[in-house]
Amino acid sequence: MKSSKLLLLFLIFSSLKLHAQEYLFPIKPGERALLSGNFSEIRPNHFHSGIDVKIGGVDGEPVLAIADAHVYRIKLSTHGYGNVIYLKHDNGQYSVYAHLRNFSPKIADYLREEMYKAKKNELELFLNPETLPVKKGEIIGNGGNTGSSAGPHLHFEIRDSLERALDPLIFGFSEVIDNTPPQLYRIAIRPIGLDSRVNGKFQRQEFNPILEAGRYILRTPVKITGKVGIEVYAIDRMDGVNNIFGVPNYELWEGEKMHFSMQMDQLNLDHTRFLLRHTHQNRFTKLYLEPNNLLQFYQPDTVGSGLLFLSDGMEGNFEVRMRDFFGNERSLYFQLQEDESKHFFTDNNHGGNLRTQISYHREIMKIETGPSYLGNMAKVYVNSHVMDLPPAYTIQGRRVYLWDMDYGIPDSLDICSEVIRPTAIKKIPFGEEISFSNTDLEISFQENSLLDDLYLRIEKTNNSRLSINGPEDYLWSNIGIMWKNPGYSERSEYTHVYHQAANGRKSFVGGDWEGEHIRFKTRNFGTFVLEEDKTAPNIRPIRINSQEIRFRIVDDKSGIRDFEAYVDGQWLLMRYEHKQNLIWSEKLDKQPLKGEVLLKVRDMAGNEARFTTVIN
């Protein structure tokens, strides 16, 4: 099986390389290239869909078209890809060049004229093939640090005719060389299902492997019951740089049998946010396929593939192979043993008390509480029924109950020592358009809102604070929320919803008031609060003369929404670099600026600041 897979990959790569021999490397072709990011690298909420090419730490490196093409799409933006060019080639493929400092003169002139026609400081255009043709090797722009970039580099992509991202390295660019193997930090083993345990507990557990004789090992076998999933926290390194890269290829073996593999060399850009299902907390890669994961680089590609299970009294020797694009490989070896004590393990040590804790693990609710002298048999109240629930196990005097919410979401649970009311209230199925409503809020889910089935949890307090699920749950796209009667006493047109992170930092969400209710959209779960922002942005002039006007603009709360400038009553294009809070003018022609200057800057809350002066 292994040899046939390698042969298939070789044939795919060879075909692509033959097809793409005409492609030129976009930065200093023929010279050694260093990367700061690779394809499928894990980013905060998506896969990296290209490679990041270093440009010496400064702006300005010429960027070349990799083949004859036409400018298919162009965008000038403050965030995201910043200044970006999309070329469409004769073979139907696309190439993408992002975070550019500037475009080539002919592209920049065309875009500037269109921006003045539209009177927009940011613009995206889709062009006809005849509008802006380019030749192989032609300079189309210069590398930079625009958009959501953390330093000067070129983000470079190649996409197929369906605009699926492909790993650019499969096209045989000899400028990139690497002989450094991946590096493993940690391994995690996660129980899957009510009857699953890891070392006697229903708890995801992490382990520290050691590197010995060129391979990673776990010295101590791990005891399991039921099905478990393996997760690895690994990175790749490359020769000559200190950057951290993603590992594109994993294989999970038991002896000579391969249980599971993934080869990340192609990505449907509509599904890139499923990274949040593919990983645990953006670090650990799951070597198993969970329900409703739409990514398509797994083998086998059926739900549950990769999960490990041992029969009574058995043990298994497993290997995880981690391989980068260049074939550099490292392996992890570990042993699993079937836990003969199963999940009935009991420890009658009643030392200490424990505050009751409820945690949610997809469909499983876990209740952990201290000892009770009133008994151990809990009662679950669900759908007008009462069911007895014994502890799944006890350990060090702590009772652990497990409940599958697919049997029904409990209204309450009597755990002998107290009655608890879970925050989970409803299951929202993946892929369905559905609405939920109660006395506190309404939520509208679209078909593509969720990444998986959601067990909706809501907490509302009287101090204008609303929590919906938590940071361990994710959304694919926006959901609509109406927050009913939030109880904010100083509400005004400048009062909006903010998302509050665990560290207390608040980010603007927005919302529109409808009587006593506020309606907003969000792509993130977590805690929402109401805040009032009546402070207009701050404008500080830096340069004002006949050739240019330049300002620093800052808003400390809701953030900058937009701005516009006029000189002598005529609209003037203003460029913006949000990382430096700078805006500056870009004239349409060589005529000097003269007359009254008016700059208007608005923040996200609707506050407007104005600056006026005169250029004589």
C-alpha positions as CSV (number, residue, x, y, z in Angstrom):
1,M,0.0,0.0,0.0
2,K,2.8,2.3,0.9
3,S,4.7,1.8,-2.4
4,S,1.5,2.3,-4.5
5,K,0.7,5.5,-2.7
6,L,4.2,6.9,-3.2
7,L,4.0,5.9,-6.9
8,L,0.7,7.7,-7.2
9,L,2.2,10.8,-5.6
10,F,5.2,10.6,-7.8
11,L,3.1,10.5,-11.0
12,I,0.9,13.4,-9.8
13,F,4.0,15.5,-9.0
14,S,5.7,14.6,-12.2
15,S,2.7,15.5,-14.3
16,L,2.4,18.8,-12.6
17,K,6.1,19.6,-13.0
18,L,6.0,18.8,-16.7
19,H,2.9,20.9,-17.1
20,A,4.5,23.8,-15.3
21,Q,8.0,23.9,-16.6
22,E,7.2,27.3,-18.1
23,Y,6.6,28.8,-14.7
24,L,9.2,31.3,-13.4
25,F,9.9,31.8,-9.8
26,P,8.4,35.2,-8.9
27,I,11.3,36.5,-6.8
28,K,14.9,36.5,-8.2
29,P,14.4,33.4,-10.4
30,G,17.4,31.1,-10.5
31,E,18.7,32.3,-7.1
32,R,18.3,30.5,-3.8
33,A,15.0,31.4,-2.2
34,L,14.2,31.4,1.6
35,L,10.6,31.0,2.8
36,S,8.9,32.3,5.9
37,G,5.7,30.3,5.4
38,N,4.7,27.1,3.6
39,F,1.5,25.7,2.1
40,S,-1.1,24.3,4.6
41,E,0.7,25.9,7.5
42,I,-1.7,26.3,10.5
43,R,-2.8,29.9,10.9
44,P,-5.2,31.3,13.6
45,N,-8.4,30.3,11.8
46,H,-7.4,29.0,8.4
47,F,-4.8,27.1,6.4
48,H,-2.1,29.1,4.7
49,S,-2.9,28.7,1.0
50,G,0.5,29.5,-0.5
51,I,4.1,30.1,0.3
52,D,5.7,33.2,1.8
53,V,8.9,34.2,0.1
54,K,11.4,36.3,2.0
55,I,12.5,39.6,0.4
56,G,15.4,40.6,2.6
57,G,13.4,42.2,5.3
58,V,12.7,45.4,3.3
59,D,10.0,46.6,0.9
60,G,10.7,46.9,-2.8
61,E,11.9,43.6,-4.3
62,P,10.6,43.3,-7.9
63,V,7.9,40.6,-8.3
64,L,7.6,38.9,-11.6
65,A,4.8,37.2,-13.5
66,I,5.5,33.5,-13.6
67,A,4.1,33.1,-17.1
68,D,2.2,34.9,-19.8
69,A,-1.2,35.9,-18.4
70,H,-3.7,38.7,-17.9
71,V,-4.6,40.5,-14.8
72,Y,-7.8,38.7,-13.8
73,R,-8.4,40.4,-10.5
74,I,-6.8,43.2,-8.6
75,K,-7.5,44.6,-5.1
76,L,-6.2,47.5,-3.0
77,S,-7.1,46.9,0.6
78,T,-5.9,47.8,4.1
79,H,-6.4,44.4,5.5
80,G,-6.2,40.8,4.4
81,Y,-3.9,40.4,1.3
82,G,-3.4,44.2,1.1
83,N,-2.3,45.1,-2.4
84,V,-2.8,41.9,-4.4
85,I,-2.8,40.8,-8.0
86,Y,-4.4,37.7,-9.5
87,L,-3.2,36.5,-12.9
88,K,-5.0,34.1,-15.1
89,H,-2.7,32.0,-17.3
90,D,-3.3,30.4,-20.7
91,N,-3.5,26.9,-19.2
92,G,-6.5,28.0,-17.0
93,Q,-4.5,28.2,-13.8
94,Y,-4.1,31.3,-11.6
95,S,-1.2,32.9,-9.7
96,V,-1.6,35.2,-6.8
97,Y,0.8,37.9,-5.5
98,A,-0.1,39.5,-2.2
99,H,1.1,42.1,0.3
100,L,2.7,44.2,-2.5
101,R,4.1,47.6,-1.6
102,N,2.9,48.8,-5.0
103,F,1.8,47.7,-8.4
104,S,3.8,48.2,-11.7
105,P,3.2,51.6,-13.3
106,K,0.7,50.4,-16.0
107,I,-1.3,48.4,-13.4
108,A,-1.2,51.2,-10.8
109,D,-2.3,53.9,-13.4
110,Y,-5.3,51.8,-14.4
111,L,-6.3,51.1,-10.9
112,R,-5.9,54.7,-9.8
113,E,-8.2,56.0,-12.6
114,E,-10.8,53.4,-11.6
115,M,-10.6,54.5,-8.0
116,Y,-11.1,58.1,-8.9
117,K,-14.1,57.2,-11.0
118,A,-15.6,55.2,-8.1
119,K,-14.4,57.7,-5.5
120,K,-13.3,54.8,-3.3
121,N,-10.1,54.5,-1.3
122,E,-10.2,50.7,-1.5
123,L,-11.3,48.9,-4.6
124,E,-11.5,45.4,-6.0
125,L,-11.8,44.8,-9.8
126,F,-12.3,41.8,-12.1
127,L,-10.9,42.5,-15.5
128,N,-11.3,41.3,-19.1
129,P,-8.4,39.4,-20.7
130,E,-7.7,42.4,-23.0
131,T,-7.4,45.0,-20.3
132,L,-4.0,44.3,-18.7
133,P,-2.0,41.5,-20.3
134,V,1.4,40.7,-18.9
135,K,4.4,38.7,-20.1
136,K,6.4,36.0,-18.4
137,G,9.1,37.7,-16.3
138,E,7.4,41.1,-16.4
139,I,7.6,43.1,-13.2
140,I,4.0,43.4,-11.9
141,G,4.8,45.0,-8.6
142,N,7.2,45.2,-5.7
143,G,7.1,43.2,-2.5
144,G,5.9,44.8,0.6
145,N,4.1,44.6,3.9
146,T,0.5,45.7,3.1
147,G,-2.6,44.2,4.6
148,S,-2.5,41.7,7.5
149,S,1.2,41.1,7.0
150,A,3.7,40.9,9.9
151,G,6.8,41.9,7.8
152,P,7.9,42.4,4.2
153,H,7.5,39.3,2.1
154,L,5.6,38.0,-1.0
155,H,2.7,35.7,-0.4
156,F,2.5,33.6,-3.5
157,E,-0.2,31.1,-4.6
158,I,-1.0,28.9,-7.6
159,R,-4.6,27.9,-8.1
160,D,-6.1,25.4,-10.5
161,S,-8.8,26.2,-13.0
162,L,-11.5,25.8,-10.3
163,E,-9.5,28.3,-8.1
164,R,-8.5,25.6,-5.6
165,A,-5.1,26.4,-4.0
166,L,-2.2,24.1,-4.9
167,D,1.1,23.8,-3.1
168,P,3.4,25.9,-5.3
169,L,6.3,23.7,-4.5
170,I,4.8,20.8,-6.5
171,F,5.6,22.8,-9.6
172,G,9.3,22.1,-9.2
173,F,10.8,25.4,-8.2
174,S,14.4,24.6,-7.7
175,E,15.0,27.9,-5.9
176,V,13.7,26.3,-2.7
177,I,16.0,23.8,-1.0
178,D,15.5,22.0,2.3
179,N,17.1,19.0,4.2
180,T,15.7,19.6,7.7
181,P,13.2,17.1,9.0
182,P,10.0,17.9,11.0
183,Q,10.1,18.4,14.8
184,L,7.7,16.9,17.3
185,Y,6.7,18.8,20.4
186,R,3.9,16.7,22.0
187,I,1.3,14.0,21.4
188,A,-2.2,13.9,22.7
189,I,-4.6,11.0,23.0
190,R,-8.3,11.8,23.1
191,P,-11.2,9.4,24.2
192,I,-14.0,9.2,21.6
193,G,-17.3,8.1,23.0
194,L,-19.0,7.5,26.3
195,D,-17.1,4.2,27.0
196,S,-13.6,5.5,26.0
197,R,-10.9,6.2,28.5
198,V,-7.2,7.3,28.5
199,N,-5.4,6.0,31.5
200,G,-8.7,5.4,33.2
201,K,-10.2,8.9,32.5
202,F,-12.6,10.4,30.0
203,Q,-10.0,13.2,29.4
204,R,-7.8,14.2,26.5
205,Q,-4.3,13.8,27.8
206,E,-1.0,15.1,26.4
207,F,2.4,13.4,26.6
208,N,6.0,14.5,26.0
209,P,8.0,12.3,23.6
210,I,11.7,12.2,23.6
211,L,14.1,12.1,20.7
212,E,16.3,9.1,20.8
213,A,18.5,7.7,18.0
214,G,16.8,9.9,15.4
215,R,13.2,9.0,16.3
216,Y,10.7,10.1,18.9
217,I,9.3,7.7,21.4
218,L,7.0,7.5,24.4
219,R,8.8,5.4,27.0
220,T,5.7,4.4,28.9
221,P,2.7,2.6,27.3
222,V,-0.7,4.4,27.5
223,K,-3.7,2.5,28.7
224,I,-6.9,3.0,26.8
225,T,-10.4,1.7,26.7
226,G,-12.7,2.1,23.7
227,K,-11.9,4.3,20.7
228,V,-9.3,7.0,20.9
229,G,-7.9,9.6,18.5
230,I,-4.2,10.5,18.2
231,E,-3.2,14.2,17.9
232,V,0.3,15.5,17.3
233,Y,1.8,19.0,17.8
234,A,4.6,19.1,15.2
235,I,6.3,21.7,13.1
236,D,8.7,21.7,10.2
237,R,11.9,23.6,9.9
238,M,13.8,24.7,6.7
239,D,17.5,25.2,6.0
240,G,18.8,28.7,6.6
241,V,15.8,30.2,8.5
242,N,14.4,30.3,12.0
243,N,10.8,30.3,10.9
244,I,8.3,27.6,11.9
245,F,6.5,25.7,9.1
246,G,3.6,23.3,8.8
247,V,4.0,19.6,8.2
248,P,2.0,18.6,5.1
249,N,2.1,14.8,5.3
250,Y,1.2,12.5,8.2
251,E,0.8,8.7,8.3
252,L,-0.5,6.6,11.2
253,W,0.8,3.0,11.2
254,E,0.3,-0.1,13.3
255,G,3.0,-2.5,12.3
256,E,2.8,-2.9,8.5
257,K,-0.8,-1.6,8.3
258,M,-1.4,2.1,7.6
259,H,-4.5,3.3,9.5
260,F,-4.7,6.8,8.3
261,S,-2.9,9.4,6.2
262,M,-3.1,13.0,5.0
263,Q,-1.3,14.8,2.1
264,M,-2.0,18.5,2.2
265,D,-1.1,19.7,-1.3
266,Q,-4.5,21.0,-2.5
267,L,-7.1,23.0,-0.7
268,N,-10.6,24.1,-1.5
269,L,-10.5,27.7,-0.4
270,D,-14.2,27.6,0.6
271,H,-13.3,25.0,3.2
272,T,-10.1,26.4,4.6
273,R,-11.8,27.4,7.9
274,F,-12.3,23.7,8.6
275,L,-8.8,23.9,9.9
276,L,-10.6,24.5,13.2
277,R,-12.0,21.0,13.0
278,H,-8.7,19.5,11.7
279,T,-6.8,20.7,14.7
280,H,-7.1,21.1,18.4
281,Q,-6.7,24.7,19.4
282,N,-4.7,25.5,16.3
283,R,-1.8,23.4,17.4
284,F,-2.4,19.7,17.4
285,T,-3.2,18.0,14.1
286,K,-5.9,15.3,14.5
287,L,-4.9,12.0,12.9
288,Y,-8.5,10.9,12.6
289,L,-11.5,12.2,10.6
290,E,-14.3,13.8,12.7
291,P,-17.9,14.1,11.5
292,N,-18.8,16.9,9.1
293,N,-15.2,17.7,8.3
294,L,-15.3,18.7,4.6
295,L,-11.6,18.8,4.0
296,Q,-10.6,16.3,1.3
297,F,-7.0,15.3,1.8
298,Y,-7.6,12.3,4.2
299,Q,-7.2,8.6,3.4
300,P,-9.5,6.8,4.2
301,D,-12.0,9.6,3.9
302,T,-14.8,8.1,6.0
303,V,-15.9,9.4,9.3
304,G,-14.0,7.7,12.2
305,S,-11.0,6.8,10.0
306,G,-7.8,6.9,12.1
307,L,-9.5,6.1,15.4
308,L,-7.7,3.3,17.3
309,F,-9.3,0.5,19.3
310,L,-7.8,-2.5,21.1
311,S,-9.6,-5.8,21.9
312,D,-9.6,-7.2,25.5
313,G,-6.1,-7.6,26.9
314,M,-4.4,-6.6,23.7
315,E,-1.6,-4.1,23.0
316,G,-0.5,-2.3,19.9
317,N,2.7,-0.7,18.6
318,F,2.1,2.4,16.6
319,E,4.1,4.8,14.5
320,V,3.3,8.3,13.3
321,R,5.4,9.3,10.2
322,M,5.8,13.1,9.7
323,R,7.1,14.2,6.3
324,D,7.7,17.5,4.7
325,F,7.4,18.3,1.0
326,F,11.0,17.5,0.3
327,G,10.8,14.0,1.8
328,N,12.5,14.8,5.1
329,E,10.9,12.5,7.7
330,R,10.8,11.8,11.4
331,S,8.7,9.2,13.2
332,L,7.1,8.8,16.6
333,Y,6.8,5.3,18.2
334,F,4.4,4.6,21.0
335,Q,2.5,1.7,22.5
336,L,-1.1,1.5,23.6
337,Q,-2.4,-1.2,26.0
338,E,-6.0,-2.2,26.5
339,D,-7.0,-1.1,30.0
340,E,-8.4,-4.3,31.7
341,S,-9.9,-2.2,34.5
342,K,-12.0,-0.5,31.8
343,H,-14.1,2.4,32.9
344,F,-15.3,0.9,36.1
345,F,-12.1,2.1,37.9
346,T,-13.0,3.3,41.4
347,D,-10.9,4.9,44.0
348,N,-12.7,5.2,47.4
349,N,-10.4,8.0,48.6
350,H,-12.8,10.7,49.8
351,G,-10.2,13.2,50.5
352,G,-11.1,16.8,49.8
353,N,-14.0,18.6,48.2
354,L,-14.3,19.7,44.6
355,R,-16.5,22.4,43.2
356,T,-18.8,20.9,40.6
357,Q,-17.6,21.5,37.0
358,I,-19.4,20.9,33.8
359,S,-17.5,20.6,30.5
360,Y,-18.7,19.8,27.0
361,H,-17.0,17.5,24.5
362,R,-19.1,17.7,21.4
363,E,-22.2,15.6,22.3
364,I,-20.9,14.4,25.7
365,M,-21.5,16.4,28.8
366,K,-19.1,15.7,31.6
367,I,-20.0,16.5,35.2
368,E,-17.2,16.3,37.8
369,T,-18.0,16.8,41.4
370,G,-16.9,16.0,44.9
371,P,-17.9,13.1,47.2
372,S,-21.5,12.8,48.5
373,Y,-22.7,10.9,51.6
374,L,-26.2,11.0,50.2
375,G,-25.4,8.4,47.5
376,N,-23.9,8.4,44.0
377,M,-26.9,7.8,41.7
378,A,-27.7,11.0,39.8
379,K,-31.0,11.8,38.3
380,V,-31.2,13.3,34.9
381,Y,-34.4,15.4,34.0
382,V,-34.8,15.5,30.3
383,N,-37.9,15.9,28.0
384,S,-40.3,15.3,31.0
385,H,-38.5,12.1,31.8
386,V,-36.3,11.2,34.8
387,M,-33.4,8.8,34.3
388,D,-30.9,7.4,36.7
389,L,-27.3,8.0,35.9
390,P,-24.5,6.2,37.9
391,P,-21.0,7.7,37.9
392,A,-18.9,6.7,34.9
393,Y,-16.0,6.4,37.4
394,T,-14.7,7.9,40.6
395,I,-11.1,8.9,41.2
396,Q,-9.6,10.4,44.4
397,G,-13.1,10.9,45.8
398,R,-14.3,12.8,42.7
399,R,-17.4,11.5,40.9
400,V,-17.5,11.8,37.1
401,Y,-20.8,11.5,35.3
402,L,-21.0,11.4,31.5
403,W,-24.2,12.1,29.5
404,D,-24.7,11.8,25.7
405,M,-26.7,14.9,24.8
406,D,-28.0,13.1,21.6
407,Y,-30.3,11.3,24.0
408,G,-31.7,14.7,25.0
409,I,-30.3,17.8,26.6
410,P,-31.1,17.8,30.3
411,D,-33.1,20.5,32.0
412,S,-31.3,19.7,35.2
413,L,-29.3,17.0,37.0
414,D,-29.6,16.0,40.6
415,I,-26.2,14.8,41.6
416,C,-27.1,14.0,45.2
417,S,-25.1,16.9,46.7
418,E,-26.8,19.6,44.6
419,V,-29.0,20.2,41.6
420,I,-27.3,21.8,38.6
421,R,-28.7,23.3,35.4
422,P,-26.6,23.0,32.3
423,T,-26.1,25.9,30.0
424,A,-26.6,23.7,27.0
425,I,-30.2,24.1,25.7
426,K,-30.5,22.9,22.1
427,K,-28.7,20.9,19.4
428,I,-28.3,22.8,16.1
429,P,-27.5,20.3,13.3
430,F,-24.7,20.9,10.9
431,G,-25.7,22.1,7.4
432,E,-29.2,23.2,8.2
433,E,-30.9,26.5,8.0
434,I,-32.5,26.9,11.4
435,S,-33.6,29.5,13.9
436,F,-33.5,29.5,17.7
437,S,-35.5,31.8,20.0
438,N,-36.0,32.2,23.7
439,T,-36.8,35.1,26.0
440,D,-33.3,36.5,25.8
441,L,-32.3,36.2,22.1
442,E,-32.9,35.0,18.6
443,I,-30.2,33.3,16.6
444,S,-30.4,32.6,12.8
445,F,-28.2,29.8,11.5
446,Q,-27.6,29.4,7.7
447,E,-26.7,26.2,5.9
448,N,-23.0,27.2,6.0
449,S,-22.9,28.8,9.5
450,L,-21.6,25.8,11.4
451,L,-18.5,23.6,11.1
452,D,-20.1,20.8,13.0
453,D,-23.2,19.9,15.0
454,L,-23.6,22.5,17.7
455,Y,-24.8,22.0,21.2
456,L,-26.0,25.5,21.9
457,R,-25.0,27.0,25.3
458,I,-26.2,30.4,26.5
459,E,-25.5,32.4,29.6
460,K,-26.9,35.9,30.1
461,T,-26.3,38.2,33.1
462,N,-28.0,41.4,34.1
463,N,-24.9,43.6,33.4
464,S,-25.3,43.6,29.6
465,R,-23.1,40.5,29.2
466,L,-24.0,37.6,26.9
467,S,-22.1,34.3,26.5
468,I,-22.7,31.9,23.6
469,N,-20.7,28.7,23.8
470,G,-17.0,29.3,24.2
471,P,-13.6,29.5,22.4
472,E,-13.6,25.7,21.9
473,D,-16.5,26.0,19.4
474,Y,-16.2,27.6,16.0
475,L,-18.3,29.0,13.2
476,W,-17.8,28.6,9.5
477,S,-19.6,31.8,8.6
478,N,-21.8,34.5,10.3
479,I,-24.8,33.9,12.4
480,G,-27.4,36.6,13.0
481,I,-28.3,37.4,16.6
482,M,-31.0,39.6,18.1
483,W,-30.2,40.3,21.8
484,K,-33.4,41.1,23.5
485,N,-33.6,43.7,26.2
486,P,-29.9,43.6,27.1
487,G,-30.5,46.0,30.0
488,Y,-27.8,48.6,29.2
489,S,-28.9,51.7,31.0
490,E,-27.0,54.3,29.0
491,R,-28.0,53.1,25.5
492,S,-27.5,55.5,22.7
493,E,-26.9,55.4,18.9
494,Y,-23.2,55.0,19.8
495,T,-23.8,51.9,21.9
496,H,-22.7,48.7,20.1
497,V,-21.8,45.1,20.7
498,Y,-18.2,44.2,21.4
499,H,-16.6,40.7,21.6
500,Q,-14.7,40.3,24.9
501,A,-11.7,37.9,24.8
502,A,-10.6,35.9,27.9
503,N,-7.9,38.5,28.6
504,G,-10.6,41.3,28.7
505,R,-9.7,42.8,25.3
506,K,-12.8,44.0,23.5
507,S,-13.2,44.1,19.7
508,F,-16.0,45.9,17.8
509,V,-18.8,43.8,16.5
510,G,-21.5,46.4,15.8
511,G,-25.3,46.0,15.7
512,D,-28.4,48.0,15.0
513,W,-31.0,48.8,17.6
514,E,-34.6,47.8,17.0
515,G,-36.5,49.4,19.9
516,E,-35.2,47.8,23.1
517,H,-33.3,45.0,21.2
518,I,-30.0,45.0,19.2
519,R,-29.4,42.9,16.2
520,F,-25.9,42.0,15.1
521,K,-23.8,39.3,13.2
522,T,-20.8,37.4,14.4
523,R,-18.4,34.8,13.1
524,N,-17.1,34.0,16.6
525,F,-18.6,32.5,19.7
526,G,-17.7,33.7,23.2
527,T,-18.7,36.6,25.4
528,F,-20.4,39.8,24.1
529,V,-20.9,43.0,26.0
530,L,-22.4,46.4,25.2
531,E,-20.1,49.5,25.2
532,E,-20.7,53.1,24.3
533,D,-18.2,55.0,22.2
534,K,-18.8,58.7,21.8
535,T,-15.2,59.7,21.2
536,A,-14.3,60.7,17.6
537,P,-11.1,59.6,16.0
538,N,-7.9,61.7,16.4
539,I,-6.4,63.4,13.3
540,R,-2.9,64.6,13.4
541,P,-1.4,66.3,10.3
542,I,2.1,65.3,9.3
543,R,2.6,66.9,5.9
544,I,0.3,69.3,4.0
545,N,1.6,70.9,0.8
546,S,0.9,71.2,-2.9
547,Q,2.3,67.7,-3.6
548,E,0.9,65.6,-0.8
549,I,-1.2,65.6,2.3
550,R,-0.4,63.1,5.0
551,F,-2.0,62.4,8.4
552,R,-1.9,60.0,11.4
553,I,-5.4,58.8,12.3
554,V,-6.1,56.9,15.5
555,D,-9.3,55.6,17.2
556,D,-8.7,53.9,20.5
557,K,-12.0,52.0,20.9
558,S,-14.2,50.9,18.0
559,G,-11.6,51.4,15.3
560,I,-11.4,53.3,12.0
561,R,-14.3,52.6,9.6
562,D,-13.5,55.0,6.7
563,F,-12.3,58.3,5.6
564,E,-12.4,60.7,2.7
565,A,-10.5,63.8,1.7
566,Y,-11.4,66.8,-0.6
567,V,-9.1,69.5,-1.9
568,D,-10.9,72.6,-3.4
569,G,-14.1,70.5,-3.4
570,Q,-12.6,67.7,-5.4
571,W,-12.3,64.1,-4.1
572,L,-8.8,63.0,-3.4
573,L,-7.6,59.4,-3.2
574,M,-6.1,58.5,0.2
575,R,-4.0,55.5,0.9
576,Y,-4.0,53.9,4.3
577,E,-1.5,51.8,6.3
578,H,-3.3,50.6,9.4
579,K,-0.2,49.2,11.1
580,Q,1.3,52.7,11.3
581,N,-2.1,54.6,11.4
582,L,-1.0,56.6,8.4
583,I,-3.0,58.0,5.5
584,W,-1.5,59.9,2.5
585,S,-2.8,61.3,-0.8
586,E,-2.2,59.9,-4.2
587,K,-3.0,62.4,-7.0
588,L,-4.5,61.5,-10.3
589,D,-2.3,63.8,-12.3
590,K,0.7,66.1,-11.7
591,Q,-1.4,69.2,-11.0
592,P,-0.5,70.8,-7.6
593,L,-2.9,70.6,-4.7
594,K,-4.5,74.0,-4.0
595,G,-7.4,75.3,-2.0
596,E,-9.4,74.2,1.0
597,V,-8.5,70.8,2.5
598,L,-11.2,68.8,4.2
599,L,-10.5,65.4,5.8
600,K,-13.3,63.4,7.4
601,V,-12.6,60.3,9.4
602,R,-15.3,58.0,10.9
603,D,-14.9,55.3,13.5
604,M,-17.0,52.0,13.6
605,A,-19.4,53.6,16.2
606,G,-20.3,56.4,13.8
607,N,-18.3,59.2,15.4
608,E,-16.8,61.6,12.9
609,A,-13.7,63.8,13.1
610,R,-13.0,66.6,10.7
611,F,-9.8,68.5,9.8
612,T,-9.7,71.6,7.6
613,T,-6.9,73.8,6.4
614,V,-6.0,75.7,3.2
615,I,-3.2,75.1,0.7
616,N,-2.3,78.4,-0.9
